[in-house]
């Protein structure tokens, strides 16, 4: 069957990308290979060299039409969403295709409506002169003279718009109608998957029978379970993003919550959903016609349009419309309880413990109530939620939990806080299980575990004392290290602190003011690694440091990776990036320090509810599962081939699912290039500072 190109034209905000994504879900569910070309994404990647002059606009559209033609010739239904403002550009696009292989659909939406929607904040910037030559404001949009179809997207909601366009396409291309779809593809797989993430949940608690987690233990008895190896580094981001993409941190170019985006400058920014360069598991599933409910998953802010609903996870700005997809969903969340919805607990290191514990319970209660409501009201095939409360709880109460003999009644009252909280979580999970039918596979997973921490190593202070990091002047008191404090002409090395240390070298020709010669780089790096491994005793304590090179960890190294990764005392001690420290080893007197650090072993449990409810006892343990295996496991459970280049292997949950779509190909997704710059990436300058302070309080920086 020959492919077709459906070219969607209209003003920014008219609904081109949203409608294209929805149409892919419709036709993908019928078994047709689909591809999506998005104007914004191509400009961020392939066409990043182009501006907005008349010549560059023409070249942008020319390249896009050629790509669409190539994909169409391969048999894809290509949905191309481009403003394409001028009639001569639209005629040029049409000329690339055979008359029967192309249609132009005009999304007719008045400027005032598009501007009122303004989903990306572009019209506001254009009105203030920040975006020159912006279509509809400072550059013209010519109404299409002879489009093949016109849809008034200000008059119809998304469902109505989809129905109208689908009817038109079925008449224009009868081979894509429902009647033409083979029965093999019309029998939609009825299996559903529900993933419940418990951030930082360790095997020592989850797999301990004395924890008395009835619902979780039942899932284990009737399914497969075992420890789950985290990523390097074992922290929330990138671990959850590896779980949801099947790509390691090096491929993702994500080495923590805050990353250097280029070597052109030294500063770091907080990453968000726009910095994920590969499709998430739900992106793949939705191209096949699945629908998703996503709640609290880290690095999903700003929430992106897709076939389903999203409530974004940490780090997120709760009062931003970008917290949810669709945007209007944010207005419904406050109706579910007296407390405002939180992606994460606020100020958990400074709150009185009673207040903190009450806040954690309230946050969990509301998140599970939201999930409960969405599961009841929204159609779905894939559900995933992540509860971040276990991580916050353990960082605050791990010392009390591990203390064998509490010294007084005040300390004793906190000893059972963690076990009791997990029982509460187990009850909440039981409430979710009650909503799921027998055709659902439940996966419970954590991104990493938890372990005892005995303090922190002041890495930048150590570098200063070795003469490798030079400040313009000595700080009068303990403070965070900032770019402007450093004398770059004399500095060889600096570090970002957090749960682990990221070591960056000031290399000539790579950094703006680098001083390490390229010919000396490997020798210098090896010597520094050896010194870190052999770090002498600090305050009478010897550390067993693990020092890693990124290129030896990852399949590929993208973005700006640290030159070295350091786990102090095998993660028994944290990295402290502050300067002005009196000692190289500290305990508890630095923001972020507590009795808990991250551990490489998280948890994995997977159970088909049909096995559980029939009483089929599985109780199979797995010993070598990793974060990379979760995405392949999900695809396998749906009977779908794993997309190319995804890491890991599917974990067998039971017999292969009986489904007519077994081994069906997932349609390819195009246009996920990421331009690592700050423009339009989700956080304003004010929001960036809010998130930075939160991350500092949490110990991530």
C-alpha positions as CSV (number, residue, x, y, z in Angstrom):
1,X,0.0,0.0,0.0
2,X,1.4,3.4,-1.0
3,X,1.8,6.0,1.7
4,X,0.1,9.4,1.9
5,X,1.0,12.8,3.3
6,X,-1.5,14.9,5.2
7,X,-0.2,18.4,5.5
8,X,-1.8,20.4,8.4
9,X,-1.4,24.2,8.0
10,X,-2.7,27.0,10.3
11,X,-1.6,29.6,12.8
12,X,0.4,28.7,15.9
13,X,-2.1,27.5,18.5
14,X,-4.7,26.3,15.9
15,X,-4.2,22.7,17.0
16,X,-2.0,21.2,14.3
17,X,0.2,19.0,16.5
18,X,-2.6,18.0,18.8
19,X,-4.8,16.9,15.9
20,X,-1.9,15.2,14.1
21,X,-1.1,13.2,17.3
22,X,-4.7,12.2,17.7
23,X,-5.0,11.1,14.0
24,X,-1.9,8.9,14.4
25,X,-3.6,7.2,17.3
26,X,-6.7,6.5,15.2
27,X,-4.9,5.2,12.1
28,X,-2.1,3.6,14.0
29,X,-4.7,1.5,15.9
30,X,-5.9,0.2,12.5
31,X,-2.5,-1.1,11.8
32,X,-1.3,1.6,9.4
33,X,2.3,2.7,9.7
34,X,2.3,6.4,10.6
35,X,4.9,9.1,11.0
36,X,4.7,12.5,12.6
37,X,6.6,15.5,11.4
38,X,6.3,18.5,13.7
39,X,7.5,21.9,12.7
40,X,8.7,23.0,16.1
41,X,10.7,19.7,16.6
42,X,12.3,19.9,13.2
43,X,13.4,23.5,13.8
44,X,14.9,22.4,17.1
45,X,16.9,19.7,15.4
46,X,17.4,19.1,11.7
47,X,16.5,22.7,10.8
48,X,18.2,24.5,13.7
49,X,20.4,26.4,11.3
50,X,17.5,28.2,9.8
51,X,16.0,31.5,10.9
52,X,12.7,33.1,10.0
53,X,13.5,35.2,7.0
54,X,11.5,34.5,3.8
55,X,14.4,32.5,2.4
56,X,14.8,30.4,5.6
57,X,11.1,29.8,5.9
58,X,11.1,28.5,2.3
59,X,14.1,26.2,3.0
60,X,12.5,25.0,6.2
61,X,9.3,23.9,4.4
62,X,11.3,22.5,1.4
63,X,13.3,20.2,3.7
64,X,10.1,19.1,5.6
65,X,8.3,18.3,2.3
66,X,11.3,16.2,1.1
67,X,11.3,14.3,4.3
68,X,7.6,13.7,4.1
69,X,8.0,12.5,0.6
70,X,10.6,9.9,1.6
71,X,8.6,8.6,4.5
72,X,5.4,8.5,2.3
73,X,7.3,6.5,-0.3
74,X,8.1,4.0,2.4
75,X,4.4,3.4,2.9
76,X,3.7,5.7,5.9
77,X,0.8,7.9,6.6
78,X,2.8,11.1,7.2
79,X,1.1,13.7,9.3
80,X,3.0,17.0,8.9
81,X,2.2,19.9,11.1
82,X,3.7,23.2,9.8
83,X,2.3,26.7,9.9
84,X,3.3,27.1,6.1
85,X,2.1,30.7,6.1
86,X,2.4,31.7,2.4
87,X,0.4,30.3,-0.5
88,X,3.5,29.9,-2.7
89,X,5.1,27.7,0.0
90,X,1.9,25.5,0.1
91,X,1.9,25.2,-3.7
92,X,5.6,24.2,-3.6
93,X,4.9,21.5,-1.1
94,X,2.0,20.1,-3.1
95,X,4.2,20.0,-6.2
96,X,6.6,17.5,-4.5
97,X,3.8,14.8,-4.4
98,X,1.7,12.9,-6.8
99,X,-1.8,14.3,-6.8
100,X,-3.3,11.2,-5.3
101,X,-0.8,11.0,-2.4
102,X,-1.2,14.4,-0.8
103,X,-3.9,16.4,1.0
104,X,-3.7,19.9,2.5
105,X,-5.9,20.5,5.6
106,X,-6.4,24.0,6.9
107,X,-7.0,24.4,10.6
108,X,-9.0,27.6,10.5
109,X,-8.8,29.3,13.8
110,X,-9.0,33.1,14.4
111,X,-5.9,34.8,15.6
112,X,-7.7,36.0,18.8
113,X,-8.5,32.4,19.7
114,X,-5.0,31.2,18.9
115,X,-3.6,34.0,20.9
116,X,-5.9,33.3,23.9
117,X,-4.7,29.7,23.9
118,X,-1.0,30.6,23.4
119,X,0.1,27.1,24.6
120,X,3.8,28.0,24.3
121,X,3.7,31.6,25.3
122,X,4.9,32.7,21.9
123,X,2.3,35.3,21.2
124,X,3.1,37.1,24.4
125,X,6.8,37.2,23.4
126,X,5.9,38.3,19.9
127,X,3.7,41.2,21.2
128,X,6.7,42.3,23.3
129,X,9.0,42.2,20.3
130,X,11.0,39.3,21.6
131,X,10.2,37.1,18.5
132,X,10.7,38.9,15.2
133,X,8.8,37.9,12.1
134,X,6.2,35.9,14.1
135,X,3.3,34.7,11.9
136,X,0.1,36.5,12.7
137,X,1.7,39.3,14.6
138,X,4.7,40.7,12.7
139,X,4.6,38.4,9.7
140,X,1.6,37.6,7.5
141,X,-0.4,34.4,7.2
142,X,-2.2,34.0,3.9
143,X,-5.5,32.1,4.0
144,X,-5.1,28.9,1.9
145,X,-6.8,29.4,-1.5
146,X,-7.6,25.8,-2.3
147,X,-7.1,23.5,0.7
148,X,-8.5,20.0,0.4
149,X,-10.3,20.2,3.7
150,X,-11.0,23.0,6.2
151,X,-11.7,22.4,9.9
152,X,-12.8,25.3,12.1
153,X,-10.9,24.3,15.3
154,X,-12.4,27.2,17.3
155,X,-15.9,25.7,16.6
156,X,-15.3,22.1,17.3
157,X,-13.7,20.2,20.2
158,X,-10.8,17.8,19.6
159,X,-13.1,14.7,19.4
160,X,-15.4,16.4,16.9
161,X,-12.4,17.6,14.8
162,X,-10.9,14.1,14.8
163,X,-14.2,12.7,13.5
164,X,-14.5,15.2,10.7
165,X,-11.0,14.8,9.5
166,X,-11.1,11.0,9.8
167,X,-14.3,11.0,7.7
168,X,-12.7,13.1,5.1
169,X,-9.5,11.0,4.9
170,X,-11.5,7.8,4.6
171,X,-13.4,9.2,1.7
172,X,-10.3,10.6,0.0
173,X,-8.2,7.4,0.7
174,X,-10.7,4.4,0.9
175,X,-7.7,2.1,1.5
176,X,-7.4,3.6,5.0
177,X,-11.0,3.1,6.0
178,X,-12.1,0.8,8.8
179,X,-13.6,-1.6,6.2
180,X,-10.2,-2.1,4.6
181,X,-8.4,-3.0,7.7
182,X,-7.6,-6.7,8.0
183,X,-9.2,-8.5,11.0
184,X,-5.7,-9.2,12.4
185,X,-5.4,-5.5,13.1
186,X,-9.0,-4.7,14.1
187,X,-8.8,-7.2,17.0
188,X,-7.3,-4.8,19.5
189,X,-5.3,-6.4,22.2
190,X,-7.4,-6.1,25.4
191,X,-4.4,-6.3,27.8
192,X,-3.6,-3.3,29.9
193,X,-0.5,-2.5,31.9
194,X,-0.5,-0.5,35.2
195,X,3.0,0.6,36.5
196,X,3.2,1.9,40.0
197,X,6.5,3.5,40.8
198,X,7.7,3.9,44.4
199,X,10.7,6.3,44.3
200,X,13.6,5.0,46.4
201,X,11.8,1.9,47.7
202,X,14.6,-0.6,48.8
203,X,14.5,-4.4,48.7
204,X,15.3,-4.5,52.4
205,X,11.8,-3.1,53.2
206,X,9.7,-4.3,50.3
207,X,10.9,-7.9,50.3
208,X,11.0,-8.2,54.1
209,X,8.2,-10.4,55.3
210,X,8.2,-8.6,58.6
211,X,7.0,-5.5,56.8
212,X,3.6,-7.1,56.4
213,X,2.7,-5.5,53.0
214,X,-0.2,-7.7,52.2
215,X,-1.0,-6.5,48.7
216,X,2.6,-6.3,47.6
217,X,3.3,-9.8,49.0
218,X,0.3,-11.2,47.1
219,X,1.6,-9.7,43.8
220,X,5.0,-11.4,44.6
221,X,3.4,-14.8,45.3
222,X,1.6,-14.8,42.0
223,X,4.2,-13.1,39.8
224,X,7.9,-12.4,39.4
225,X,10.0,-10.2,41.6
226,X,13.5,-9.3,42.6
227,X,16.0,-6.5,43.0
228,X,16.3,-4.0,40.1
229,X,19.7,-2.5,39.3
230,X,19.5,1.3,39.0
231,X,21.4,3.5,36.6
232,X,24.7,5.2,37.1
233,X,24.2,7.5,38.8
234,X,21.3,6.0,40.9
235,X,19.1,9.1,41.3
236,X,15.6,10.0,40.3
237,X,16.7,11.7,37.1
238,X,18.0,9.9,35.0
239,X,16.8,6.6,36.5
240,X,13.0,7.1,35.8
241,X,13.8,8.4,32.3
242,X,15.8,5.3,31.6
243,X,12.9,3.2,32.9
244,X,10.5,5.0,30.6
245,X,12.8,5.2,27.4
246,X,15.0,2.1,27.6
247,X,18.0,4.3,27.1
248,X,20.9,4.8,29.5
249,X,21.9,8.2,30.9
250,X,24.8,8.6,28.4
251,X,22.4,8.1,25.4
252,X,19.9,10.5,27.0
253,X,22.6,13.0,27.8
254,X,21.1,13.3,31.3
255,X,23.4,12.9,34.3
256,X,21.3,14.4,37.0
257,X,18.5,17.0,37.7
258,X,20.8,19.8,36.6
259,X,23.0,19.5,33.5
260,X,25.5,21.6,31.6
261,X,23.8,21.9,28.2
262,X,26.8,22.9,26.1
263,X,30.6,23.4,26.5
264,X,30.2,27.0,25.5
265,X,29.6,28.1,29.1
266,X,30.0,26.6,32.6
267,X,26.6,27.0,34.1
268,X,24.0,24.3,34.6
269,X,20.2,24.3,34.2
270,X,17.4,22.1,35.5
271,X,16.3,19.6,32.9
272,X,12.7,18.9,32.1
273,X,10.5,16.9,29.6
274,X,11.7,18.9,26.6
275,X,15.3,17.6,27.2
276,X,14.4,13.9,26.7
277,X,15.7,13.1,23.2
278,X,14.0,9.8,22.8
279,X,10.3,8.7,22.8
280,X,9.0,7.4,26.1
281,X,7.3,4.0,26.3
282,X,3.8,5.6,26.0
283,X,4.9,7.5,22.9
284,X,5.6,4.2,21.2
285,X,2.4,2.6,22.6
286,X,0.2,5.5,21.5
287,X,1.4,5.3,17.9
288,X,-0.1,1.8,18.0
289,X,-3.4,3.2,19.2
290,X,-3.0,2.8,23.0
291,X,-4.2,5.5,25.4
292,X,-2.2,6.5,28.5
293,X,-2.8,7.9,32.0
294,X,0.4,9.4,33.5
295,X,0.6,10.6,37.1
296,X,3.6,12.0,38.9
297,X,6.4,10.6,36.6
298,X,9.6,12.6,37.1
299,X,10.8,14.7,34.1
300,X,7.3,15.0,32.5
301,X,7.0,18.7,33.2
302,X,6.0,20.6,31.1
303,X,3.2,18.0,30.3
304,X,3.3,17.3,26.6
305,X,0.2,16.6,24.4
306,X,-0.4,12.9,23.8
307,X,-3.3,10.4,23.6
308,X,-4.3,10.5,27.2
309,X,-3.8,12.6,30.3
310,X,-0.8,13.7,32.3
311,X,-0.2,15.1,35.7
312,X,3.5,15.9,35.6
313,X,6.0,14.8,38.2
314,X,8.9,16.3,40.1
315,X,10.5,18.7,39.4
316,X,7.3,20.7,38.4
317,X,5.7,24.0,39.1
318,X,2.2,23.2,40.6
319,X,0.5,26.4,39.7
320,X,1.6,26.3,36.0
321,X,-0.9,25.2,33.4
322,X,1.9,23.0,32.0
323,X,1.5,20.7,35.1
324,X,-1.2,18.8,33.2
325,X,-2.3,17.7,29.8
326,X,-4.9,18.7,28.9
327,X,-4.3,22.1,30.6
328,X,-7.9,22.2,31.9
329,X,-7.2,19.1,34.1
330,X,-5.4,21.3,36.6
331,X,-8.7,23.0,37.5
332,X,-10.2,19.6,38.5
333,X,-7.4,18.5,40.8
334,X,-8.4,20.9,43.6
335,X,-11.9,19.4,43.7
336,X,-10.6,16.1,45.0
337,X,-9.5,17.3,48.5
338,X,-9.0,20.3,50.8
339,X,-5.2,20.3,50.1
340,X,-3.6,21.6,46.9
341,X,-2.1,19.0,44.6
342,X,1.7,18.7,45.1
343,X,4.2,17.0,42.8
344,X,6.5,16.9,45.8
345,X,6.6,17.8,49.5
346,X,7.9,21.3,50.2
347,X,10.8,22.1,52.6
348,X,10.9,18.6,53.9
349,X,14.4,19.1,55.5
350,X,13.3,22.0,57.6
351,X,9.7,21.1,58.5
352,X,9.1,19.8,62.1
353,X,8.9,16.1,61.8
354,X,5.2,16.0,62.8
355,X,4.3,18.5,60.1
356,X,6.4,16.7,57.6
357,X,4.8,13.3,58.3
358,X,1.3,14.8,58.1
359,X,2.2,16.5,54.8
360,X,3.6,13.2,53.3
361,X,0.4,11.3,54.2
362,X,-1.7,14.1,52.7
363,X,0.3,14.2,49.5
364,X,0.1,10.5,49.0
365,X,-3.6,10.4,49.8
366,X,-4.4,13.1,47.2
367,X,-2.2,11.6,44.5
368,X,-3.8,8.2,44.8
369,X,-7.3,9.7,44.9
370,X,-6.4,11.5,41.6
371,X,-5.1,8.3,40.1
372,X,-8.3,6.5,41.3
373,X,-10.5,9.1,39.7
374,X,-8.6,9.1,36.4
375,X,-8.7,5.3,36.2
376,X,-12.5,5.4,36.7
377,X,-13.3,8.2,34.3
378,X,-10.6,8.0,31.5
379,X,-10.3,5.3,28.9
380,X,-6.8,3.8,29.1
381,X,-4.5,1.0,28.0
382,X,-1.4,2.1,29.8
383,X,-1.3,3.6,33.3
384,X,1.8,4.7,35.1
385,X,2.1,6.7,38.4
386,X,5.2,7.4,40.5
387,X,4.9,8.2,44.2
388,X,8.0,10.2,45.4
389,X,7.0,10.2,49.1
390,X,9.1,7.1,50.1
391,X,12.3,9.0,49.0
392,X,11.4,12.0,51.1
393,X,10.4,9.9,54.0
394,X,13.6,7.9,54.1
395,X,15.8,10.9,53.8
396,X,14.1,12.4,56.8
397,X,13.6,9.3,59.0
398,X,16.2,6.7,58.0
399,X,18.4,7.4,61.0
400,X,15.5,6.8,63.3
401,X,14.6,3.6,61.4
402,X,18.1,2.1,61.6
403,X,18.7,3.1,65.2
404,X,18.6,-0.2,67.1
405,X,18.1,1.2,70.6
406,X,16.5,4.7,70.5
407,X,17.9,6.7,73.4
408,X,14.7,8.4,74.5
409,X,11.0,8.4,74.0
410,X,11.2,11.3,71.4
411,X,13.6,9.3,69.3
412,X,11.7,6.0,69.8
413,X,8.4,7.5,68.4
414,X,10.0,7.9,65.0
415,X,11.5,4.4,64.7
416,X,8.4,2.8,63.1
417,X,7.5,5.7,60.9
418,X,9.0,4.1,57.7
419,X,7.5,0.6,58.2
420,X,4.1,2.2,59.0
421,X,4.2,4.4,56.0
422,X,4.9,1.5,53.7
423,X,1.9,-0.3,55.1
424,X,-0.1,2.8,54.2
425,X,1.3,2.8,50.7
426,X,0.4,-0.9,50.4
427,X,-3.2,-0.1,51.3
428,X,-3.3,2.6,48.7
429,X,-1.9,0.1,46.1
430,X,-4.6,-2.3,47.1
431,X,-7.2,0.4,46.3
432,X,-5.7,0.7,42.8
433,X,-5.7,-3.1,42.3
434,X,-9.4,-3.2,43.1
435,X,-10.1,-1.0,40.0
436,X,-8.1,-3.2,37.6
437,X,-9.6,-6.1,35.6
438,X,-8.1,-9.5,35.1
439,X,-6.5,-8.5,31.8
440,X,-4.2,-6.1,33.5
441,X,-0.5,-6.7,34.2
442,X,0.7,-4.8,37.3
443,X,4.3,-3.7,37.6
444,X,5.7,-2.2,40.8
445,X,9.2,-0.7,40.4
446,X,11.6,1.7,42.1
447,X,14.3,3.8,40.5
448,X,16.9,3.0,43.2
449,X,17.1,1.9,46.7
450,X,18.3,3.4,50.0
451,X,21.2,2.9,52.3
452,X,22.9,4.4,55.4
453,X,24.9,7.5,54.9
454,X,27.6,8.6,57.3
455,X,28.2,12.1,56.1
456,X,29.5,14.1,53.1
457,X,32.9,14.8,51.4
458,X,33.5,18.4,50.5
459,X,34.8,17.8,47.0
460,X,35.3,21.4,45.9
461,X,37.1,22.2,49.1
462,X,39.3,19.2,48.5
463,X,40.0,20.5,44.9
464,X,40.8,24.0,46.3
465,X,43.3,22.6,48.8
466,X,45.0,20.7,46.0
467,X,45.3,23.9,43.9
468,X,43.0,22.5,41.2
469,X,40.1,24.9,41.9
470,X,41.0,28.6,42.4
471,X,38.4,31.1,43.6
472,X,38.7,34.9,43.0
473,X,38.5,35.4,46.8
474,X,37.9,33.1,49.8
475,X,34.3,33.0,50.9
476,X,33.7,34.5,54.4
477,X,31.3,31.6,55.2
478,X,30.0,28.3,53.8
479,X,28.2,28.9,50.5
480,X,27.3,27.3,47.3
481,X,29.8,27.4,44.5
482,X,28.8,29.6,41.6
483,X,30.4,30.2,38.2
484,X,31.3,33.8,38.9
485,X,33.2,32.9,42.0
486,X,35.8,30.9,40.1
487,X,39.0,32.2,38.6
488,X,38.8,30.2,35.4
489,X,42.2,31.2,34.1
490,X,43.8,29.3,37.1
491,X,41.2,26.5,37.6
492,X,41.8,23.0,36.3
493,X,38.8,21.1,37.8
494,X,35.5,21.9,39.6
495,X,32.6,19.7,40.7
496,X,28.9,19.7,41.1
497,X,27.9,18.2,44.4
498,X,24.8,16.0,45.2
499,X,24.4,12.4,46.0
500,X,27.4,11.8,43.8
501,X,30.2,14.0,42.5
502,X,30.4,15.1,38.9
503,X,34.0,16.2,38.1
504,X,34.5,18.6,35.2
505,X,37.8,19.5,33.7
506,X,38.7,22.9,32.3
507,X,39.9,21.7,28.9
508,X,41.5,23.9,26.3
509,X,39.4,24.2,23.1
510,X,36.4,22.7,24.8
511,X,35.6,25.0,27.7
512,X,35.5,28.8,27.2
513,X,38.7,29.5,29.3
514,X,40.2,26.0,29.4
515,X,43.8,25.6,30.6
516,X,44.4,21.8,30.5
517,X,46.1,21.0,27.2
518,X,44.3,18.4,25.1
519,X,47.5,16.3,24.8
520,X,47.5,16.1,28.7
521,X,43.8,15.4,29.1
522,X,43.9,11.6,29.6
523,X,47.0,11.6,31.7
524,X,45.6,14.4,33.9
525,X,42.2,12.6,34.2
526,X,43.8,9.3,35.1
527,X,46.0,10.9,37.7
528,X,43.0,12.7,39.2
529,X,41.0,9.4,39.3
530,X,43.9,7.7,41.1
531,X,44.1,10.5,43.7
532,X,40.3,10.3,44.3
533,X,40.4,6.6,44.7
534,X,43.4,6.9,47.1
535,X,42.0,9.8,48.9
536,X,43.6,9.9,52.4
537,X,41.7,9.5,55.6
538,X,39.4,12.4,56.3
539,X,38.8,13.2,60.0
540,X,40.2,9.7,60.8
541,X,37.9,7.9,58.3
542,X,39.0,6.1,55.2
543,X,36.6,6.1,52.2
544,X,36.4,3.4,49.5
545,X,35.8,5.7,46.6
546,X,34.5,4.5,43.3
547,X,35.6,6.7,40.3
548,X,34.1,6.1,36.9
549,X,34.6,7.4,33.3
550,X,31.3,8.0,31.4
551,X,32.6,6.4,28.2
552,X,33.2,3.2,30.1
553,X,29.6,3.2,31.6
554,X,27.4,4.0,28.7
555,X,26.7,2.8,25.2
556,X,27.2,6.3,23.9
557,X,27.9,9.7,25.6
558,X,25.7,12.6,24.6
559,X,25.2,16.1,26.0
560,X,27.9,17.4,28.3
561,X,28.9,14.5,30.5
562,X,31.2,14.9,33.5
563,X,34.8,13.9,33.0
564,X,34.6,11.7,36.1
565,X,31.8,10.3,38.3
566,X,32.6,9.8,41.9
567,X,30.7,7.7,44.5
568,X,32.3,8.6,47.8
569,X,32.8,5.6,50.1
570,X,30.7,3.6,47.6
571,X,27.7,6.0,48.2
572,X,28.0,5.7,52.0
573,X,28.9,9.3,51.9
574,X,27.5,12.1,49.8
575,X,29.3,14.7,47.7
576,X,29.1,18.3,49.1
577,X,29.8,21.0,46.5
578,X,29.8,24.0,48.9
579,X,32.9,26.0,49.5
580,X,34.2,27.9,52.5
581,X,34.0,24.6,54.5
582,X,36.2,24.2,57.6
583,X,36.5,20.4,57.1
584,X,36.7,18.0,54.2
585,X,34.3,15.6,55.9
586,X,31.0,16.9,57.3
587,X,27.9,15.4,59.0
588,X,24.5,16.9,59.0
589,X,25.4,20.6,59.1
590,X,25.1,21.1,55.3
591,X,21.7,21.4,53.5
592,X,20.9,18.0,52.1
593,X,22.9,15.9,54.4
594,X,21.0,13.2,56.3
595,X,21.4,9.6,57.4
596,X,20.2,8.2,54.0
597,X,21.8,8.0,50.6
598,X,20.8,6.3,47.4
599,X,21.6,2.7,46.7
600,X,22.0,0.9,43.3
601,X,19.4,-1.8,44.1
602,X,15.7,-0.9,43.7
603,X,12.8,-3.3,43.4
604,X,10.8,-5.0,40.6
605,X,7.5,-6.9,40.8
606,X,5.3,-7.9,37.9
607,X,2.1,-9.9,38.1
608,X,-0.8,-10.7,35.7
609,X,-3.9,-10.1,37.7
610,X,-5.5,-13.1,35.9
611,X,-2.8,-15.3,37.6
612,X,-3.4,-13.7,41.0
613,X,-7.2,-14.0,40.8
614,X,-7.1,-17.6,39.6
615,X,-4.7,-18.4,42.5
616,X,-1.9,-19.4,40.2
617,X,1.2,-19.4,42.3
618,X,4.3,-18.1,40.5
619,X,6.6,-16.6,43.1
620,X,9.5,-16.5,40.6
621,X,12.6,-14.5,41.6
622,X,14.8,-12.7,39.1
623,X,18.3,-11.7,40.0
624,X,19.7,-9.6,37.2
625,X,16.9,-7.1,36.2
626,X,17.8,-3.5,35.6
627,X,16.1,-0.2,34.8
628,X,16.8,-0.8,31.2
629,X,14.6,-3.9,31.1
630,X,11.3,-2.2,32.1
631,X,10.5,-0.7,28.7
632,X,11.2,-4.0,26.8
633,X,9.1,-5.9,29.4
634,X,6.2,-3.6,28.7
635,X,6.4,-4.0,25.0
636,X,6.7,-7.7,25.3
637,X,3.6,-7.9,27.6
638,X,1.6,-6.2,24.9
639,X,2.9,-8.6,22.3
640,X,4.8,-5.9,20.5
641,X,8.3,-6.0,19.1
642,X,10.7,-3.8,21.0
643,X,11.7,-0.7,19.1
644,X,15.2,-0.7,17.6
645,X,18.2,0.3,19.7
646,X,16.4,0.1,23.1
647,X,18.7,-1.4,25.8
648,X,17.8,-4.2,28.0
649,X,15.7,-7.4,27.6
650,X,12.2,-8.3,28.4
651,X,11.6,-10.0,31.7
652,X,9.3,-13.0,31.3
653,X,6.2,-12.5,33.5
654,X,4.4,-15.7,32.4
655,X,3.4,-17.4,29.2
656,X,3.4,-15.2,26.1
657,X,0.1,-13.2,26.0
658,X,-2.6,-14.7,23.7
659,X,-3.1,-11.8,21.3
660,X,-3.6,-11.4,17.6
661,X,-1.1,-8.6,17.5
662,X,1.8,-10.7,18.8
663,X,5.1,-9.5,17.3
664,X,3.4,-6.6,15.6
665,X,5.7,-3.7,14.6
666,X,5.4,-0.4,16.5
667,X,5.1,2.5,14.0
668,X,8.3,4.6,13.9
669,X,8.4,8.0,15.6
670,X,10.3,10.8,13.9
671,X,11.3,14.3,15.0
672,X,12.6,13.8,18.6
673,X,15.8,15.8,18.1
674,X,16.6,18.0,21.1
675,X,18.4,21.3,20.8
676,X,20.0,21.7,24.3
677,X,19.4,25.4,24.8
678,X,17.4,27.4,27.3
679,X,14.8,28.9,25.0
680,X,11.3,27.6,25.4
681,X,12.2,24.6,27.5
682,X,9.6,24.7,30.2
683,X,11.1,26.8,33.1
684,X,11.0,30.5,33.2
685,X,13.9,32.2,35.0
686,X,11.8,32.6,38.1
687,X,10.6,29.0,38.0
688,X,14.2,27.8,37.4
689,X,15.3,29.5,40.6
690,X,12.3,28.0,42.5
691,X,13.3,24.5,41.3
692,X,17.0,25.1,42.0
693,X,16.2,26.0,45.6
694,X,14.1,22.9,46.0
695,X,16.8,20.7,44.5
696,X,19.4,22.2,46.8
697,X,17.1,21.5,49.8
698,X,16.7,17.9,48.7
699,X,20.4,17.4,48.4
700,X,20.5,16.9,44.6
701,X,22.9,19.9,44.2
